[in-house]
Amino acid sequence: VKLLEQAKKVIAVEVDPRMVGELQKRVQETPLANKLQLIVGDVLKVDLPYFDICVANIPYQISSPLTFKLLAHKPVFRHALLMFQREFALRLIAKPGDPLYCRLSANTQLLSKVTHVLKVGKNNFRPAPKVDSSVVRITPHDPPPPINFIEW
């Protein structure tokens, strides 16, 4: 709801019917309802409309597929601020020579600039998960690098 207060429009993708109902209940019959486009479904399976900025706290098990779905999205968005499991985030931002540098790091950094924004400790959640989190900013390269992605 805080995003709706600040943004011109919010596109929310939610698979959990309980969360959909809660969001609809909070905005119905308010001026904010007109600023909300709610897509009910699995973010990995739905066609995403145009968006400029993505802000998401996603299930950690879809971190990699969602990252690459976003990076393949056309037209290119400006920025994504995503909360990931800390270990995944550290692999995203790892540089060559770093022990965490891997195919994920190379491919993500080929397509975008990735920066660490902040660490979010597990004690900031109720109930507390077993892992810490990190917020990262992903800014796609526009235009994308001139490579044959099928060959790559």
Disulfide bonds with the S-S distance in Angstrom:
none
